Amino acid sequence: MVASTGRVPNERPTLYLKQLCEHFAHERGRHGAPGVEVSFDDDEGFVNFAPVISGSCRLDAREEGVLILAVSASDLTALERVQGVLTDHVERFGQRNGLTVEWTAASEQTSTG
């Protein structure tokens, strides 16, 4: 597994968390991906893009002034696809406010045991 974290500085992280999750929940049927799992509340969200992309994202709006996007995927290609989807949507939804995603470098997650 590989992972990365994106930070979206903004004044309303909860608004964007909800907007992104609602969009992915609504669009899953339109894009022919009924397996996409979406859950969220005011502070946290989760989007599992499988089977379309072998990756997922945890969204966190608890830190003031920033929406955190924690992405994990099966490989670097899937990670880059998930990051691309999220970046595209964040920038479109936050265009008026000039939102961008600041991604950290990908890291490998290893399991022990």
LINRARA-V501115 format. One record per backbone hydrogen bond with DSSP energy under -0.5 kcal/mol. CO is the residue of the C=O (numbers start at 0). NH is the residue of the N-H. If there is no record, write none. Layout:
BEGIN
[[CO | NH] [CO | NH]]
END
This chain:
BEGIN
[[0 | 108] [1 | 72] [2 | 106] [3 | 70] [4 | 103] [5 | 68] [6 | 8] [6 | 101] [7 | 66] [11 | 15] [12 | 16] [13 | 17] [14 | 18] [15 | 19] [16 | 20] [17 | 21] [18 | 22] [19 | 23] [20 | 24] [21 | 25] [22 | 26] [23 | 27] [25 | 28] [25 | 29] [26 | 30] [27 | 32] [28 | 31] [32 | 35] [36 | 47] [38 | 45] [42 | 60] [43 | 40] [44 | 58] [45 | 38] [46 | 48] [46 | 56] [47 | 36] [48 | 51] [48 | 52] [52 | 54] [53 | 73] [54 | 48] [55 | 71] [56 | 46] [56 | 58] [57 | 69] [58 | 44] [59 | 67] [62 | 65] [64 | 9] [65 | 67] [66 | 7] [67 | 59] [67 | 69] [68 | 5] [68 | 70] [69 | 57] [70 | 3] [71 | 55] [72 | 1] [74 | 78] [75 | 79] [76 | 80] [77 | 81] [78 | 82] [79 | 83] [80 | 84] [81 | 85] [82 | 86] [83 | 87] [84 | 88] [85 | 89] [86 | 90] [87 | 91] [88 | 92] [89 | 93] [91 | 94] [93 | 96] [93 | 97] [93 | 98] [94 | 97] [99 | 101] [100 | 102] [101 | 6] [106 | 2] [107 | 109]]
END
